[in-house]
Amino acid sequence: MRTFPFFLAAAFGLSSAIAQAADPDSDIRQTLRALQPDLPIETIAESAMPGLYQIQLKGGRQLYASADGQFLLQGYLFQVRDGQAVNLTEQAESRSVAKLIDEIPESEMVVFPAKDSKAKITVFTDTDCGYCQKLHSEVAELNRQGVDVRYVAFPRQGVGSHGYQTLVSVWCAEDRQAAMNQAKARKEIPAASCDNPVSQQYQLGQMIGVQGTPAIVLENGQVVPGYQPAPQLAQIALEAAAAAKAN
């Protein structure tokens, strides 16, 4: 669950002078605009819990509010089904993340496809990252187990950094796979420039809560932070692909 420091501090000082809600969508938006005018609200709808409204923000993040907007909640909402606690917040966040990732054309990625593709992972990567390099050394094994590895860019030091420039050169290379292999082997690659999606992908990663690399997005939208050994990663990727297809 991603936290909102900008939101929490303001929420405690919220005035209780708002009238009883006649239009929950409008009242909740009014409250949130007063707290943070640029909060990227996508939708407001009734949640599974009566009387509680779910606010979906761009990037998948979720907040909750009373119908009149006087009470705001940040945290997980669980529903007990057949004796099991189901995390509705995580499910909603994952669906939103999966949709955002699905909107990225593969032509804007560096893709290492499996011959017999059964699942895919989308990895936010930085070529200067040691664990990204370790994960890349296991791409062949992931491919062997039927997992496509699709890279998107996330220069940890930001736009203009050495990592950013290297990623731009990879994306602008004539052979992106070969350039990625060289960069992940800590070899210098020829500098190149072109129209590229590196900045855009970096911003997307920030929006969905990526804080470090590698950040691995499964087909069901679950984000796995950090390196995972190939056998373990292949297993969870195949399970996530099956779950995504079932839904």
C-alpha positions as a Markdown table, in Angstrom:
| # | Residue | x | y | z |
|---|---|---|---|---|
| 1 | Met | 0.0 | 0.0 | 0.0 |
| 2 | Arg | 1.5 | 3.4 | -1.0 |
| 3 | Thr | 1.1 | 6.2 | 1.5 |
| 4 | Phe | 0.2 | 9.8 | 0.9 |
| 5 | Pro | 2.1 | 12.1 | 3.3 |
| 6 | Phe | 0.7 | 15.2 | 1.5 |
| 7 | Phe | -2.8 | 13.8 | 2.1 |
| 8 | Leu | -2.6 | 12.7 | 5.7 |
| 9 | Ala | -1.3 | 15.9 | 7.2 |
| 10 | Ala | -4.0 | 17.9 | 5.6 |
| 11 | Ala | -6.8 | 15.5 | 6.4 |
| 12 | Phe | -6.4 | 15.9 | 10.1 |
| 13 | Gly | -7.1 | 19.7 | 9.7 |
| 14 | Leu | -10.1 | 19.2 | 7.6 |
| 15 | Ser | -13.1 | 21.4 | 8.5 |
| 16 | Ser | -16.3 | 19.6 | 9.5 |
| 17 | Ala | -18.4 | 22.4 | 8.1 |
| 18 | Ile | -19.4 | 20.4 | 5.0 |
| 19 | Ala | -23.1 | 19.9 | 4.8 |
| 20 | Gln | -24.7 | 16.5 | 4.6 |
| 21 | Ala | -23.9 | 15.0 | 1.2 |
| 22 | Ala | -26.5 | 15.2 | -1.6 |
| 23 | Asp | -24.0 | 14.4 | -4.3 |
| 24 | Pro | -21.2 | 12.2 | -3.0 |
| 25 | Asp | -19.0 | 12.5 | -6.1 |
| 26 | Ser | -19.1 | 16.3 | -6.0 |
| 27 | Asp | -18.6 | 16.6 | -2.2 |
| 28 | Ile | -15.7 | 14.2 | -2.2 |
| 29 | Arg | -14.0 | 16.0 | -5.1 |
| 30 | Gln | -14.5 | 19.3 | -3.3 |
| 31 | Thr | -12.8 | 18.0 | -0.2 |
| 32 | Leu | -9.9 | 16.5 | -2.1 |
| 33 | Arg | -9.4 | 19.6 | -4.2 |
| 34 | Ala | -9.2 | 21.6 | -1.0 |
| 35 | Leu | -6.5 | 19.3 | 0.3 |
| 36 | Gln | -4.5 | 18.9 | -2.9 |
| 37 | Pro | -5.8 | 20.7 | -6.0 |
| 38 | Asp | -3.7 | 18.5 | -8.4 |
| 39 | Leu | -4.7 | 15.2 | -6.9 |
| 40 | Pro | -5.1 | 13.0 | -10.0 |
| 41 | Ile | -8.6 | 11.6 | -9.4 |
| 42 | Glu | -9.8 | 9.1 | -12.0 |
| 43 | Thr | -13.1 | 7.7 | -10.6 |
| 44 | Ile | -15.2 | 7.9 | -7.4 |
| 45 | Ala | -17.7 | 5.1 | -6.8 |
| 46 | Glu | -19.4 | 3.2 | -4.0 |
| 47 | Ser | -17.1 | 0.6 | -2.5 |
| 48 | Ala | -18.1 | -2.9 | -1.5 |
| 49 | Met | -18.6 | -1.6 | 2.0 |
| 50 | Pro | -22.0 | 0.3 | 2.4 |
| 51 | Gly | -21.5 | 4.0 | 3.0 |
| 52 | Leu | -17.9 | 4.0 | 2.0 |
| 53 | Tyr | -16.8 | 5.5 | -1.4 |
| 54 | Gln | -13.7 | 4.4 | -3.3 |
| 55 | Ile | -11.5 | 7.0 | -4.9 |
| 56 | Gln | -9.2 | 5.7 | -7.6 |
| 57 | Leu | -6.2 | 7.9 | -8.5 |
| 58 | Lys | -4.2 | 7.8 | -11.6 |
| 59 | Gly | -1.6 | 5.1 | -11.2 |
| 60 | Gly | -3.9 | 2.7 | -9.3 |
| 61 | Arg | -3.7 | 4.2 | -5.9 |
| 62 | Gln | -6.9 | 4.1 | -3.8 |
| 63 | Leu | -8.4 | 6.3 | -1.1 |
| 64 | Tyr | -11.8 | 6.0 | 0.7 |
| 65 | Ala | -14.2 | 8.6 | 1.9 |
| 66 | Ser | -17.6 | 9.0 | 3.5 |
| 67 | Ala | -20.4 | 10.2 | 1.2 |
| 68 | Asp | -20.2 | 13.7 | 2.5 |
| 69 | Gly | -16.4 | 13.9 | 2.2 |
| 70 | Gln | -15.9 | 14.7 | 5.9 |
| 71 | Phe | -14.1 | 11.4 | 6.6 |
| 72 | Leu | -11.1 | 10.2 | 4.5 |
| 73 | Leu | -9.4 | 6.9 | 4.8 |
| 74 | Gln | -6.1 | 5.6 | 3.5 |
| 75 | Gly | -5.5 | 1.9 | 3.9 |
| 76 | Tyr | -6.5 | -1.6 | 2.9 |
| 77 | Leu | -10.2 | -2.6 | 2.6 |
| 78 | Phe | -10.8 | -6.3 | 3.2 |
| 79 | Gln | -13.9 | -8.3 | 2.6 |
| 80 | Val | -14.4 | -11.7 | 4.3 |
| 81 | Arg | -15.5 | -14.3 | 1.8 |
| 82 | Asp | -16.0 | -18.0 | 2.9 |
| 83 | Gly | -13.9 | -17.4 | 6.0 |
| 84 | Gln | -11.0 | -15.7 | 4.0 |
| 85 | Ala | -10.0 | -12.0 | 4.1 |
| 86 | Val | -9.8 | -10.7 | 0.5 |
| 87 | Asn | -7.8 | -7.5 | 0.0 |
| 88 | Leu | -10.1 | -5.4 | -2.2 |
| 89 | Thr | -7.7 | -2.5 | -2.3 |
| 90 | Glu | -4.8 | -4.5 | -3.6 |
| 91 | Gln | -7.1 | -6.1 | -6.2 |
| 92 | Ala | -8.2 | -2.7 | -7.4 |
| 93 | Glu | -4.7 | -1.3 | -7.5 |
| 94 | Ser | -3.4 | -4.3 | -9.5 |
| 95 | Arg | -6.2 | -4.1 | -12.1 |
| 96 | Ser | -5.3 | -0.4 | -12.7 |
| 97 | Val | -1.6 | -1.1 | -12.9 |
| 98 | Ala | -2.2 | -4.0 | -15.4 |
| 99 | Lys | -4.3 | -1.7 | -17.6 |
| 100 | Leu | -1.6 | 1.0 | -17.6 |
| 101 | Ile | 1.1 | -1.6 | -18.5 |
| 102 | Asp | -1.1 | -3.1 | -21.2 |
| 103 | Glu | -1.3 | 0.3 | -22.8 |
| 104 | Ile | 2.4 | 0.4 | -23.5 |
| 105 | Pro | 3.2 | -0.8 | -27.0 |
| 106 | Glu | 5.8 | -3.6 | -27.1 |
| 107 | Ser | 7.5 | -1.5 | -29.8 |
| 108 | Glu | 8.4 | 0.9 | -27.0 |
| 109 | Met | 10.0 | -1.9 | -24.9 |
| 110 | Val | 13.1 | -4.0 | -25.1 |
| 111 | Val | 11.7 | -7.5 | -25.4 |
| 112 | Phe | 13.3 | -10.9 | -24.9 |
| 113 | Pro | 10.5 | -13.3 | -25.9 |
| 114 | Ala | 10.2 | -16.9 | -25.1 |
| 115 | Lys | 9.9 | -19.5 | -27.9 |
| 116 | Asp | 6.9 | -21.0 | -26.2 |
| 117 | Ser | 5.4 | -18.0 | -24.5 |
| 118 | Lys | 3.2 | -18.8 | -21.5 |
| 119 | Ala | 3.5 | -15.6 | -19.4 |
| 120 | Lys | 5.1 | -12.2 | -19.5 |
| 121 | Ile | 6.7 | -9.9 | -17.0 |
| 122 | Thr | 7.3 | -6.2 | -17.5 |
| 123 | Val | 10.5 | -5.0 | -15.7 |
| 124 | Phe | 11.2 | -1.4 | -14.8 |
| 125 | Thr | 15.0 | -1.4 | -15.2 |
| 126 | Asp | 18.2 | 0.7 | -14.8 |
| 127 | Thr | 21.3 | -0.6 | -16.6 |
| 128 | Asp | 23.5 | 0.7 | -13.7 |
| 129 | Cys | 21.6 | -1.4 | -11.1 |
| 130 | Gly | 23.4 | -4.5 | -9.9 |
| 131 | Tyr | 20.3 | -6.5 | -9.2 |
| 132 | Cys | 19.0 | -5.6 | -12.6 |
| 133 | Gln | 22.2 | -7.0 | -14.1 |
| 134 | Lys | 21.8 | -10.2 | -12.0 |
| 135 | Leu | 18.2 | -10.6 | -13.2 |
| 136 | His | 19.3 | -10.0 | -16.8 |
| 137 | Ser | 21.8 | -12.8 | -16.5 |
| 138 | Glu | 18.8 | -15.2 | -15.9 |
| 139 | Val | 16.7 | -14.0 | -18.8 |
| 140 | Ala | 17.6 | -17.1 | -20.9 |
| 141 | Glu | 16.3 | -19.3 | -18.1 |
| 142 | Leu | 13.1 | -17.3 | -17.8 |
| 143 | Asn | 12.6 | -17.6 | -21.5 |
| 144 | Arg | 13.2 | -21.4 | -21.3 |
| 145 | Gln | 10.4 | -21.6 | -18.8 |
| 146 | Gly | 8.0 | -19.8 | -21.1 |
| 147 | Val | 8.3 | -16.3 | -19.7 |
| 148 | Asp | 8.7 | -13.2 | -22.0 |
| 149 | Val | 10.9 | -10.5 | -20.4 |
| 150 | Arg | 9.9 | -7.0 | -21.4 |
| 151 | Tyr | 11.9 | -4.1 | -20.2 |
| 152 | Val | 10.7 | -0.5 | -19.6 |
| 153 | Ala | 13.1 | 2.3 | -18.5 |
| 154 | Phe | 13.4 | 3.6 | -15.0 |
| 155 | Pro | 16.6 | 5.6 | -14.5 |
| 156 | Arg | 16.9 | 5.7 | -10.7 |
| 157 | Gln | 18.9 | 8.9 | -10.6 |
| 158 | Gly | 16.4 | 10.7 | -12.8 |
| 159 | Val | 16.3 | 12.4 | -16.2 |
| 160 | Gly | 19.7 | 13.6 | -17.3 |
| 161 | Ser | 21.7 | 11.1 | -15.2 |
| 162 | His | 24.3 | 8.7 | -16.5 |
| 163 | Gly | 21.7 | 5.8 | -16.2 |
| 164 | Tyr | 19.2 | 7.9 | -18.2 |
| 165 | Gln | 21.7 | 8.6 | -21.0 |
| 166 | Thr | 22.6 | 4.9 | -21.2 |
| 167 | Leu | 18.9 | 3.9 | -21.3 |
| 168 | Val | 18.3 | 6.4 | -24.1 |
| 169 | Ser | 21.2 | 4.9 | -26.1 |
| 170 | Val | 19.8 | 1.4 | -25.6 |
| 171 | Trp | 16.4 | 2.5 | -26.8 |
| 172 | Cys | 17.9 | 4.3 | -29.8 |
| 173 | Ala | 20.2 | 1.5 | -30.8 |
| 174 | Glu | 19.7 | -0.4 | -34.1 |
| 175 | Asp | 19.6 | -3.6 | -32.1 |
| 176 | Arg | 18.0 | -2.9 | -28.7 |
| 177 | Gln | 18.5 | -6.5 | -27.4 |
| 178 | Ala | 22.3 | -6.4 | -28.2 |
| 179 | Ala | 22.6 | -2.9 | -26.6 |
| 180 | Met | 20.8 | -4.1 | -23.5 |
| 181 | Asn | 23.0 | -7.1 | -23.2 |
| 182 | Gln | 26.1 | -4.9 | -23.4 |
| 183 | Ala | 24.8 | -2.4 | -21.0 |
| 184 | Lys | 23.8 | -5.0 | -18.4 |
| 185 | Ala | 27.3 | -6.6 | -18.8 |
| 186 | Arg | 28.7 | -3.2 | -17.7 |
| 187 | Lys | 30.1 | -2.4 | -21.1 |
| 188 | Glu | 29.9 | 1.0 | -22.6 |
| 189 | Ile | 27.6 | 1.2 | -25.6 |
| 190 | Pro | 27.7 | 3.8 | -28.4 |
| 191 | Ala | 25.9 | 7.0 | -27.5 |
| 192 | Ala | 22.7 | 7.4 | -29.5 |
| 193 | Ser | 19.7 | 9.7 | -29.6 |
| 194 | Cys | 16.3 | 9.6 | -31.1 |
| 195 | Asp | 12.7 | 10.1 | -30.1 |
| 196 | Asn | 12.3 | 7.7 | -27.2 |
| 197 | Pro | 9.9 | 6.8 | -24.4 |
| 198 | Val | 12.5 | 6.7 | -21.5 |
| 199 | Ser | 11.2 | 9.9 | -19.7 |
| 200 | Gln | 7.6 | 8.8 | -20.2 |
| 201 | Gln | 8.3 | 5.3 | -18.8 |
| 202 | Tyr | 10.2 | 6.8 | -15.8 |
| 203 | Gln | 7.2 | 9.0 | -15.0 |
| 204 | Leu | 4.8 | 6.0 | -15.3 |
| 205 | Gly | 7.0 | 4.0 | -12.9 |
| 206 | Gln | 6.9 | 6.9 | -10.4 |
| 207 | Met | 3.1 | 7.2 | -10.8 |
| 208 | Ile | 2.5 | 3.5 | -10.0 |
| 209 | Gly | 4.8 | 3.6 | -7.0 |
| 210 | Val | 8.1 | 2.2 | -8.3 |
| 211 | Gln | 10.9 | 3.2 | -5.9 |
| 212 | Gly | 13.7 | 1.0 | -6.9 |
| 213 | Thr | 14.8 | -1.4 | -9.6 |
| 214 | Pro | 14.2 | -4.0 | -10.8 |
| 215 | Ala | 10.4 | -3.6 | -10.3 |
| 216 | Ile | 8.7 | -6.5 | -11.9 |
| 217 | Val | 5.0 | -6.2 | -13.0 |
| 218 | Leu | 3.2 | -9.4 | -13.4 |
| 219 | Glu | 0.3 | -9.9 | -15.9 |
| 220 | Asn | -2.3 | -9.5 | -13.2 |
| 221 | Gly | -0.8 | -6.1 | -12.2 |
| 222 | Gln | 0.9 | -7.2 | -9.1 |
| 223 | Val | 4.2 | -5.4 | -8.6 |
| 224 | Val | 7.1 | -7.5 | -7.3 |
| 225 | Pro | 9.8 | -5.2 | -5.9 |
| 226 | Gly | 13.4 | -6.3 | -6.3 |
| 227 | Tyr | 15.3 | -9.2 | -7.7 |
| 228 | Gln | 13.8 | -12.7 | -7.6 |
| 229 | Pro | 15.7 | -15.9 | -8.7 |
| 230 | Ala | 14.5 | -17.2 | -12.1 |
| 231 | Pro | 12.8 | -20.4 | -10.9 |
| 232 | Gln | 10.8 | -18.5 | -8.3 |
| 233 | Leu | 10.0 | -15.6 | -10.6 |
| 234 | Ala | 8.9 | -18.0 | -13.4 |
| 235 | Gln | 6.5 | -19.7 | -11.1 |
| 236 | Ile | 4.8 | -16.6 | -9.8 |
| 237 | Ala | 4.7 | -15.2 | -13.4 |
| 238 | Leu | 3.0 | -18.3 | -14.7 |
| 239 | Glu | 0.5 | -18.2 | -11.7 |
| 240 | Ala | -0.2 | -14.5 | -12.3 |
| 241 | Ala | -0.8 | -15.2 | -16.1 |
| 242 | Ala | -3.2 | -17.9 | -15.3 |
| 243 | Ala | -5.1 | -15.7 | -12.8 |
| 244 | Ala | -5.2 | -12.8 | -15.3 |
| 245 | Lys | -6.7 | -15.1 | -18.0 |
| 246 | Ala | -9.2 | -16.5 | -15.5 |
| 247 | Asn | -10.5 | -12.9 | -14.8 |
